[in-house]
Every structure is written in structure tokens, then in C-alpha cells.
Amino acid sequence: GIAIWPIALIREIFRLGNETNPFVNLSDGAHIENLGAYELLRRHCRCIVISDAGADPDYEFEDLANLVRKARIDLGVEINLDLSSLAPAKNKEEQSLSRSQFAIGSIEYKDKSSGHLIYIKAAVTEKEPPDILAYRRTHDEFPNETTADQFFDESQFESYRELGYRAAKALFGP
């Protein structure tokens, strides 16, 4: 058979793809911003959910800051989000733990319409089960290990999977 991905990639490079093509290359938006939300803002979506799993060991929220900046400059969109509950603080065992794994903010479009931004960040809280906390104690960079590592062992995969599941469950309910 013919490999389809080169055709989709070429269409994307030359901006020839759209929703009517039978094949569309879907990416994270890294050529504009890493969270993939820019086009959703451009379309004035009223509720946007972002899952940020990028390596950010110092919780500087660089990818989110880039989105906020581009949204303001290019689209006239203001994003207001309090990230204080996501930034880790040391607990009594000297582990860096976050109070939450998500923040909910507002979107203000230049036509005066508004929306909500739900931002989920890979973060470890004190509410995690013992296996995730143990993995965190033995892997200092978790949950911010480089995304260049695409070969997870079983404990690494399960720790990330369970952390994401628990974050979604905390946000959206059982």
C-alpha cells in the first residue's frame, strides 16, 4: 500500500489541508504553540480543555504563557487563570507536591463573548496512592520526565496513566 503520512505532511507544510480532505495530519500545534489550543481560541470555543504533559520541572508554565501571549497579540483574546494551586510546595517529608492538578479560568474574546479554559497539568498531590508516591520518591523528575523518552517501562507507564486518570477523575468526577 501507499504510505499516507507523507501526503498529509506535505499538505500541512503548504497549508493545503482542511476538514474536507480524507486525511488530515493532526498534531499538537507545536509549530504555533505546544498546547494545541490556539485554533480553538481562534474559533471562539466556549469551553477548552488543555492537558499539559510537557516536561516542566520548575512549574514555570512556559507553554501556557506562550499560548496566553499569542492569544492576546494575535487574536485579542484574554485568558485569566490562577495557577497557584498547581505550583508544588514542600511537604513534611520534603517532597514537592501540588495542591491540585487543574485550574479553571476564563476566556474573554474581543467581541465581548466569553468562555472557560480548563487547564490540566501533570502534577503529584498528597492524595495520590502509595505506588505513585513511591515512584515519585525514586524518580525525582516524575511527572516531568523528558518527552523524548518514548520507551516507558511498566512502572513508569502505570504511574503516568494512573496520575492522568486521577486528575481527570478529580476534575470531572467518577
C-alpha positions as CSV (number, residue, x, y, z in Angstrom):
1,G,0.0,0.0,0.0
2,I,0.9,3.6,-0.4
3,A,2.1,5.4,2.8
4,I,-0.4,8.2,3.5
5,W,1.5,10.2,6.1
6,P,3.9,11.9,3.6
7,I,1.0,13.3,1.7
8,A,-0.7,14.6,4.8
9,L,2.6,16.1,6.0
10,I,3.2,17.9,2.6
11,R,-0.4,19.2,2.7
12,E,0.2,20.6,6.2
13,I,3.5,22.2,5.2
14,F,1.9,24.0,2.3
15,R,-1.3,24.7,4.3
16,L,-3.4,22.7,1.8
17,G,-5.3,20.6,4.4
18,N,-8.8,21.3,5.7
19,E,-11.7,19.4,7.2
20,T,-12.9,18.2,3.7
21,N,-9.7,16.2,3.0
22,P,-10.0,12.5,3.6
23,F,-6.7,12.6,5.6
24,V,-5.6,15.4,7.9
25,N,-2.4,15.5,9.9
26,L,-3.4,16.2,13.5
27,S,-0.5,17.5,15.6
28,D,-0.1,19.2,19.0
29,G,0.2,22.6,17.4
30,A,3.9,22.9,18.2
31,H,4.6,24.9,15.1
32,I,2.4,27.6,16.7
33,E,2.2,26.7,20.3
34,N,2.6,23.4,22.2
35,L,-0.8,23.0,23.8
36,G,-2.9,22.9,20.6
37,A,-5.4,25.5,21.8
38,Y,-4.6,28.4,19.5
39,E,-7.0,27.3,16.8
40,L,-9.7,26.6,19.4
41,L,-9.4,30.2,20.6
42,R,-9.4,31.5,17.0
43,R,-12.8,29.7,16.6
44,H,-14.2,31.3,19.8
45,C,-14.8,28.0,21.6
46,R,-16.7,28.5,24.8
47,C,-15.1,25.6,26.7
48,I,-11.5,24.5,26.1
49,V,-9.8,21.7,27.9
50,I,-6.0,21.6,27.8
51,S,-3.9,18.7,29.1
52,D,-0.3,19.9,29.6
53,A,2.0,16.9,29.9
54,G,5.1,18.7,28.8
55,A,8.3,18.5,30.8
56,D,8.2,21.5,33.2
57,P,10.2,20.5,36.3
58,D,10.2,24.1,37.7
59,Y,6.5,24.6,37.0
60,E,7.2,27.8,35.0
61,F,4.2,27.1,32.7
62,E,6.1,28.2,29.7
63,D,3.8,26.5,27.2
64,L,0.8,28.1,28.8
65,A,2.5,31.5,28.9
66,N,3.3,31.2,25.2
67,L,-0.4,30.5,24.4
68,V,-1.6,33.4,26.6
69,R,0.8,35.7,24.9
70,K,0.0,34.6,21.3
71,A,-3.8,34.7,22.1
72,R,-3.5,38.3,23.3
73,I,-1.2,39.5,20.5
74,D,-2.7,37.6,17.5
75,L,-6.3,37.2,18.5
76,G,-7.1,39.9,21.0
77,V,-8.1,37.2,23.5
78,E,-7.5,37.5,27.2
79,I,-7.0,34.3,29.3
80,N,-7.2,34.6,33.1
81,L,-6.1,31.7,35.1
82,D,-4.9,31.3,38.7
83,L,-2.1,28.7,38.7
84,S,-1.1,28.9,42.4
85,S,-2.6,25.6,43.3
86,L,-0.6,23.8,40.7
87,A,2.9,25.0,41.8
88,P,4.4,22.5,44.2
89,A,5.3,23.2,47.7
90,K,7.4,21.1,50.1
91,N,5.5,18.9,52.5
92,K,6.8,17.5,55.8
93,E,8.8,14.8,54.0
94,E,10.4,17.5,51.8
95,Q,8.7,16.2,48.7
96,S,7.4,18.8,46.2
97,L,3.6,18.3,45.9
98,S,0.9,20.3,44.3
99,R,-2.4,21.1,45.9
100,S,-4.3,20.5,42.6
101,Q,-3.8,19.1,39.1
102,F,-6.0,21.5,37.3
103,A,-7.1,25.1,37.2
104,I,-10.3,26.6,35.7
105,G,-10.0,30.1,34.2
106,S,-11.9,32.5,31.9
107,I,-11.5,33.4,28.3
108,E,-12.5,36.9,27.1
109,Y,-12.9,37.3,23.4
110,K,-12.5,40.7,21.7
111,D,-16.2,40.6,20.6
112,K,-17.1,40.5,24.3
113,S,-18.1,36.9,24.3
114,S,-16.5,34.6,26.9
115,G,-15.6,31.1,27.7
116,H,-13.9,28.8,30.2
117,L,-10.4,27.3,30.0
118,I,-9.8,24.1,31.9
119,Y,-6.1,23.5,32.3
120,I,-4.9,20.1,33.5
121,K,-1.2,19.8,34.5
122,A,0.8,16.7,35.2
123,A,1.3,17.2,39.0
124,V,1.6,14.9,42.0
125,T,-0.6,15.8,45.0
126,E,-0.6,14.2,48.5
127,K,-3.8,12.4,47.6
128,E,-2.1,10.0,45.3
129,P,-2.0,6.3,46.0
130,P,1.2,4.7,47.5
131,D,2.5,3.4,44.2
132,I,2.6,6.9,42.6
133,L,4.1,8.5,45.7
134,A,6.7,5.7,45.8
135,Y,7.5,6.2,42.1
136,R,7.9,9.9,42.7
137,R,10.3,9.3,45.6
138,T,12.5,7.1,43.4
139,H,12.2,9.2,40.2
140,D,13.0,12.8,41.0
141,E,11.8,14.2,37.6
142,F,8.4,12.5,37.7
143,P,5.9,13.7,36.4
144,N,8.2,16.0,34.3
145,E,10.5,13.5,32.6
146,T,11.5,14.4,29.1
147,T,9.0,13.6,26.4
148,A,12.0,12.5,24.3
149,D,11.9,9.2,26.2
150,Q,9.2,7.2,24.4
151,F,10.2,3.8,25.9
152,F,8.4,3.6,29.3
153,D,8.8,0.6,31.5
154,E,5.7,-0.9,33.2
155,S,6.0,1.1,36.4
156,Q,6.7,4.4,34.6
157,F,3.8,3.8,32.2
158,E,1.4,2.9,35.0
159,S,2.4,5.9,37.1
160,Y,1.7,8.3,34.3
161,R,-1.5,6.6,33.3
162,E,-2.9,6.5,36.9
163,L,-1.8,10.1,37.6
164,G,-3.7,11.2,34.5
165,Y,-6.7,9.1,35.3
166,R,-6.9,10.5,38.9
167,A,-6.5,14.1,37.6
168,A,-9.4,13.6,35.2
169,K,-11.5,11.9,37.9
170,A,-10.8,14.8,40.4
171,L,-11.9,17.3,37.7
172,F,-14.8,15.6,36.1
173,G,-16.0,13.3,38.8
174,P,-16.3,9.5,38.9
